[in-house]
Amino acid sequence: MGGLQKKKYESGSATNYITRNRARKKLQLSLPDFRRLCILKGIYPHEPKHKKKVNKGSTAPRTFYLLKDIRFLLHEPIVGKFREYKIFVRKLKKAYAKTEHTAVERLKENKPTYKLDHIVKERYPTFIDALRDIEDALCMCFLFSTFARTGKCHVQTIQLCRRLTVEWMNFAITSRALRKVFISIKGIYYQVEVMGQLITWLVPYQFSHDHPTDVDYRVMATFTEFYTTLLGFINFRLYNSLNLVYPPKLDSKAEQALKDNNEEDYALDAESYLEKLSAFSASLTRVVSAAEEEAQMDHFPVDEEDMEKLEEREKEQKQQEAQKKMFEGLKFFLNREVPRESLAFVIRCFGGEVSWDRSVCIGSTYDETDETITHHIVDRPSVGTQYINRYYIQPQWVYDCVNAKIVLPVEDYFMGVTLPPHLSPFVEEKEGDYVPPEKLKIMALQRGEKPAQQNDEEEESEEEEEGDDEDDDEAEEEEDKVQEKKLKKMEAQRSQPKVRVTPGVMKVDNPAQREQQEKAEEKRLAIMMMKKKDKYLYDKIMFGKKRKVRETNKLAAKRKAHDDNEKAMKKKARK
Amino acid sequence: MEDTRRSDNVDATEVLQRTPKKKEKTKRVADDGEYDDEIFSIHVCDKEEDGEESGSAESVFSGLEDSGSDSEEEEEEEGGDGSDKDEDDEVEQGDSRDDGGCQKKEEYDLDSSDEEDIRNTVGNIPMEWYKDFPHVGYNLDGKKIYKPIRSKDELEQFLDKMENPDYWRTVHDKRTGSDIVLSDEQVELVKRLQRGQFGDVNFDEFQPSVDFFTKDVMLHPVTNRPADKRSFIPSLVEKDKVSKLVHAIKMGWIKPRRARDDGGGRYYDLWSNEDSSLAAQHRMHLPAPKIPLPGHHESYNPPPEYLFTEEERALWEQQDPADRKLPFVPVKFSSLRRVPAFPRFIHERFERCLDLYLCPRQRKMRVDVDPEDLIPKLPKPKDLRPFPTTQSLVYRGHGGLVRSISVSPSGQWLASGSDDGSVRFWEVSSSRCVQVVPVGGAVKCVRWNPNPCVCLLAVALDSLVLIVSPPLAERQVLLSSERLLAAHREAEPAENAGPAGWSDAEGEERRLGLRLKIRHPKAVKQLAWHAKGDYLASVMPDHSSHQQVFVHQLSTRRSQNPFRRNKGLVQCVSFHPVRPYFFVATQRNVRIYNLAKQEMTKKLQANSKWISSMAVHPGGDHVICGSYDCRLGWFDLDLSTKPYKMLRHHKKAVRAVAYHRLYPLFASASDDGSVIVCHGTVYNDLLQNPLIVPVKVLKGHMVTHELGVLDVTFHPTQPWVFSSGADSTVRLFT
């Protein structure tokens, strides 16, 4: 008597998802266009919970999109633009084939373009959303800005990327937002804090890329298209928030100074402007030339519990302020072999003054001969003429200072000296993790303990150890004798019959230990009674923990072996 | 103004001069001829060259002349090689024309149309194509031109090289396949060319150049032609074009050029009026996970412990890229300037892009469990005392693995049967071996009669079951056991003793304590007494037979085979302690038979591959089964035919299981050398399930030949457990 039988797969999760091909047909787009649309709109496949149900009983591997997402794409004005572009290409081909050059030109001039503003707004309804998702955009733009202009993508894109990244870095300098830097083998990581968001990006080293053949540059270009739009809007907003002029303009004073410096310009003003900006040596024009207003934290009447937190926060803030002004008053000079852009950016971010040889790049502010230079950054074993009143240090010092949040002693970083390891500032060791000894040293420095004494002590202890070693030698000889005696004894024992009486060892009853043992046994027994499912999970967790411990131990052992080896080498060298 | 015009005119004349030459050239390329001829022609012409230099008049003349005498001249003069012609174009052309004037007759003499033409007419093609053919091409008649018969092998060539004085100036012509000996002049020419000099000896390359057109501006133009009329009147063609464009603009076909908006004006404050209403639309949105931040491994100058050792590096290289823990090898550079570009940078970016738009996203809840919470809360073993905790006695003496042990119902004596062919009797409290009974075969099973009024031991070896009456009890008890064994005489021997053969032990054997021998058709593996002590069941596992279980009655000396059909390989059997039930464990099931009704009442599924042992709770409602796949199953007969609990706490096969008669304890022995004692309280309340808590892992036996503990049994009154192992010892844990 019941109604019609319900058909399968006509309701529920089967109707919430759509396969890629069906989606494509629904949108009437070619696959590349569909891909582009997905990239621009940020649509990605979803993994349904019950794949078989969604796949109508089949287990074939398919990618599923949410039906709602696809419906949402239906009304996208960009889709119309794609079609327009398709028609444009057809017309252009035809004109080429007929060798109608005027028509070709006319068509090219009226090439259909589209804007992605509304998509940016749609994908990131608030500014914070956009900031949160900017890491990929930054990485991509920084990569594209290092490309040579050799046809892998449009020159305009490369220029635009370069412009946007320079704007971004200039903003970071002006707002003193840089927190951490890390030189890795891939490139240089920077981390800035903007509006409370930590943003990390990676910049490749300045080398020409050998472009891989198995990479689809069209996909990357589509991403970059979106990212440049996003980054541009973000830059605009950020510049506005600091009362800076956008597009950025150099301070008139600074500009004048720069002009004076290089009198004969090597390029047109318009062309060299970006380069001047990218030199990071001058400050930017503000809309309102306001004095530095420091936002003092207001005091609120709070509970005692919160009070502690508040104090802590205040302390942190003070520390951060100190970090921001770390290089203030220091004058750096960059030798030509160091990465200028990176160092200039970092130093300027912390208030230092920086210059370089005039022939390296536009925008140098003072010469090598300047007597007031405090730090000269060199990356070669020796330099010709040395000035007495400055430190010749290696570039790692600057980065390590930033990560340690204090100005480190320069002794370890002198020219030609073997550098201490460069540690990742992004690793936050929890309890039980392996902490490299260098990190411990830096932490001690941060707490304000003096490293010099430690060093002395170490040396002393080393000397003592050496003394011990000498003793050891003697002791070894003695030991040899003792061992011989022992051997003799053993032989004597062997010749005697086996039966003998040995003094018994009294078992010491240790209640604490016994209790512990009992507890451990109890636990072991309880584990035996676990359910299969729980046991599996438990084993997995324990395995993970054990692995972690193992890794830590391994690292520690490796370090110890290395240090011992080093010591032995040193001793050998001394002898 | 004038200057430019003049130069224009000059250009014009030059162009005029050149055009005929070009024509010539193109034609020449089409033709073909011999190289030699060409060289000679050069030589001949050179002599007259010096004289001419002046005048466009001549060039005009030559152009005219050319057009007249094209056909004849070229055929002879020029070779097919268009390539080397370009360089000495200028020289040649002028000369050849002169020749045309003065030497006409001679050339005609040389050339005759009916002369046998040996020139190869195959064209300018690679001659390798004819490599394998006897001919090198075709003549004008389409006949093959054969290669000269070359039979020069290496040796001949060598001889030739040694003997022939002209060998060094002999050149092989690929096109005709013949050898040509160069003349002195030709050799000289080659040498000059090799030196990079002009081919002509007389040519002075350093002669001062005289410009034809002076660079100075002259007073008079070269031509004084008035401007055309058309330069004064508007062009109709242009008018047409303009009108077309105007029309196209009117119709909207041509749009004005759009202003390129590339500057800073492109961006504006996009988020000036933020509203969170849009955010609600994206409830299903899962933001892409961020790329994890780099660790110390990635540093350009990492601490030494993060660098790979040789083995780690080798391992890394062997691993599949997907399995690697780090996608790169950590490297240490002594200074920043030595750091190279990262080769996979673009790849990594691209992979990230692919992840962003191709990877399906799914929200996954991470399991955040404290592992301590997963451990079940059980009563503490301390509270469940008494149970055996320590090894207190070891019974040594056997020479082989001790297969089976049994404790007398009084709890004073322990019997053990071993592979060394003896049964030993031990005093439990002192671990003293009281008696050794050599039985002459590996003992598979010993079982003490549970009746406290008799003192009898059943021993299984090979196909025999022996009943032993050891002198280890009071006289009263011994007498009563003798009486039991002798009872059949009074009750007149039955018609037939059934499938097994009964016989009395005699002589020496009798002196040792052996009383009865029951002969079975096959090897006996296990024995089980009924609680009353009169019935004895024996198991002979065999796949193909229905005679796997015998039940013997001692008092009547009768045996019977209770099962008519084979239901699987029987592993062990057991009597119900109080009721007339009989448990038969096959490989995977336990069948329970009602002996009174003679039917099967229950079939328990063990959920294991191969049952090794079984024990019945003294209450009779619970059964435990050990299996070779490391499991121990507890069955609650009232609950279900499936195990109430499966315990997997042994690492290896479970060999034996046992219940304590009085205490709520059970033990299991395994090949991993351990005996695990568990507390198993059974409640009278049917609604409450038994409580099972492992209380102690007893270790003492050594694992020998992959065998650990073989048998386990409890003391009848004390919370003590005995175990026998493959290390030929029996141990007591108290």
Contacts between the chains, C-beta under 8 A, distances in Angstrom:
chain1	res1	chain2	res2	distance
A	35	B	357	7.1
A	38	B	357	5.4
A	39	B	353	7.9
A	39	B	356	7.7
A	39	B	357	5.0
A	43	B	357	7.8
A	44	B	288	7.6
A	44	B	356	7.0
A	44	B	357	5.9
A	44	B	358	7.5
A	44	B	359	6.8
A	44	B	360	7.2
A	44	B	361	5.7
A	45	B	358	7.1
A	45	B	359	7.2
A	45	B	360	4.1
A	45	B	361	7.4
A	46	B	284	7.7
A	46	B	360	5.8
A	46	B	361	6.2
A	46	B	362	7.0
A	47	B	360	4.0
A	47	B	361	6.8
A	47	B	362	3.8
A	63	B	358	7.6
A	63	B	360	6.2
A	64	B	360	7.1
A	66	B	284	6.2
A	68	B	284	7.0
A	69	B	284	7.8
A	106	B	254	5.9
A	109	B	257	5.0
A	109	B	258	7.5
A	110	B	255	5.4
A	110	B	257	7.5
A	110	B	258	6.9
A	113	B	258	7.9
A	117	B	270	6.5
A	120	B	270	6.2
A	121	B	270	5.5
A	121	B	271	7.5
A	121	B	278	7.9
A	122	B	278	6.8
A	124	B	271	8.0
A	125	B	274	6.7
A	125	B	275	7.1
A	125	B	276	6.6
A	125	B	278	3.8
A	125	B	279	4.9
A	126	B	271	6.4
A	126	B	274	4.8
A	126	B	276	6.9
A	126	B	279	7.2
A	127	B	271	4.3
A	127	B	274	6.8
A	129	B	279	7.8
A	130	B	271	7.4
A	132	B	287	7.5
A	133	B	287	6.7
A	133	B	288	8.0
A	135	B	290	6.3
A	135	B	291	7.4
A	136	B	288	7.8
A	136	B	352	6.7
A	136	B	356	6.9
A	139	B	349	6.6
A	139	B	352	7.7
A	140	B	349	6.5
A	140	B	353	7.8
A	143	B	345	7.2
A	143	B	346	7.1
A	143	B	349	5.6
A	156	B	262	7.3
A	160	B	262	7.8
A	182	B	294	6.3
A	182	B	298	7.8
A	182	B	299	7.2
A	183	B	299	6.9
A	183	B	300	5.0
A	183	B	301	7.6
A	183	B	336	6.7
A	183	B	339	7.5
A	184	B	294	5.3
A	184	B	298	4.1
A	184	B	299	6.0
A	184	B	300	6.3
A	185	B	298	6.1
A	185	B	299	7.6
A	185	B	300	5.4
A	185	B	328	6.7
A	185	B	330	7.6
A	185	B	331	5.8
A	185	B	333	7.9
A	185	B	339	6.7
A	185	B	342	6.0
A	186	B	294	7.7
A	186	B	298	6.7
A	186	B	328	7.7
A	186	B	342	4.3
A	186	B	345	6.2
A	186	B	348	7.5
A	187	B	342	6.4
A	187	B	345	6.8
A	189	B	293	7.6
A	189	B	294	6.3
A	200	B	293	6.3
A	204	B	341	6.8
A	204	B	342	6.8
A	204	B	345	5.1
A	205	B	339	6.4
A	205	B	340	7.6
A	205	B	341	5.3
A	205	B	342	7.3
A	207	B	340	7.3
A	207	B	341	3.8
A	209	B	341	7.1
A	209	B	345	7.2
A	209	B	346	6.0
A	210	B	343	7.6
A	211	B	346	6.8
A	212	B	346	5.8
A	212	B	347	5.9
A	214	B	347	7.8
A	215	B	346	5.8
A	215	B	347	6.5
A	215	B	350	4.5
A	216	B	350	7.2
A	219	B	350	7.2
A	219	B	353	5.6
A	219	B	354	7.3
A	219	B	357	7.8
A	220	B	349	6.9
A	220	B	350	6.1
A	220	B	353	5.8
A	223	B	353	5.2
A	223	B	356	7.5
A	232	B	266	6.7
A	232	B	267	4.4
A	233	B	267	5.5
A	233	B	268	7.7
A	233	B	270	4.5
A	233	B	271	7.7
A	235	B	267	7.1
A	236	B	267	4.2
A	236	B	268	6.6
A	236	B	269	6.4
A	236	B	270	7.7
A	237	B	269	6.0
A	237	B	270	7.2
A	237	B	271	6.3
A	240	B	269	6.3
A	246	B	264	6.0
A	246	B	267	7.3
A	247	B	263	7.1
A	247	B	264	3.2
A	337	B	337	5.4
A	338	B	336	7.0
A	338	B	337	7.5
A	339	B	336	7.1
A	379	B	335	5.6
A	379	B	336	5.5
A	379	B	337	4.5
A	380	B	337	7.3
A	394	B	335	6.5
A	394	B	336	7.2
A	395	B	336	5.1
A	396	B	301	6.9
A	396	B	336	6.5
A	418	B	334	7.1
A	419	B	301	5.8
A	419	B	334	7.3
A	419	B	335	7.0
A	421	B	296	7.8
A	421	B	299	6.9
A	421	B	301	5.5
A	421	B	302	5.8
A	421	B	303	4.2
A	421	B	304	7.5
A	422	B	299	4.7
A	422	B	300	6.3
A	422	B	301	4.2
A	422	B	302	7.3
A	423	B	296	5.6
A	423	B	299	6.6
A	423	B	302	8.0
A	423	B	303	7.1
A	424	B	293	7.6
A	424	B	294	5.5
A	424	B	295	5.3
A	424	B	296	4.9
A	424	B	298	6.7
A	424	B	299	5.9
A	426	B	293	3.7
A	426	B	294	6.2
A	426	B	295	7.2
A	427	B	293	8.0
A	427	B	295	5.2
A	427	B	296	6.1
A	436	B	296	6.6
A	436	B	303	4.4
A	436	B	305	7.0
A	437	B	303	7.8
A	438	B	303	6.1
A	518	B	382	7.7
A	521	B	381	7.9
A	521	B	697	7.8
A	522	B	380	6.3
A	522	B	381	6.4
A	523	B	375	6.7
A	524	B	697	7.5
A	525	B	378	7.6
A	525	B	381	6.5
A	525	B	693	7.4
A	525	B	694	4.5
A	525	B	695	6.8
A	525	B	696	7.8
A	525	B	697	7.4
A	526	B	375	4.9
A	526	B	376	6.0
A	526	B	377	7.9
A	526	B	378	5.3
A	527	B	375	6.0
A	528	B	647	7.1
A	528	B	649	3.9
A	528	B	676	7.8
A	528	B	694	5.0
A	529	B	376	5.6
A	529	B	378	6.1
A	529	B	647	7.5
A	529	B	649	7.9
A	529	B	692	7.3
A	529	B	693	6.9
A	529	B	694	6.2
A	530	B	374	6.7
A	530	B	375	6.6
A	530	B	376	6.2
A	531	B	376	7.7
A	532	B	648	7.8
A	534	B	374	4.6
A	534	B	376	7.8
A	537	B	367	6.8
A	537	B	369	6.7
A	537	B	374	6.3
A	538	B	371	5.4
A	538	B	374	4.7
A	538	B	375	7.3
A	541	B	369	7.1
A	541	B	371	4.6
A	542	B	371	6.3
A	545	B	371	8.0
A	555	B	305	4.7
A	555	B	306	7.3
A	556	B	305	7.5
A	558	B	304	7.4
A	558	B	305	4.1
A	558	B	309	7.5
A	559	B	303	7.1
A	559	B	304	6.8
A	559	B	305	4.0
A	562	B	304	4.4
A	562	B	305	6.5
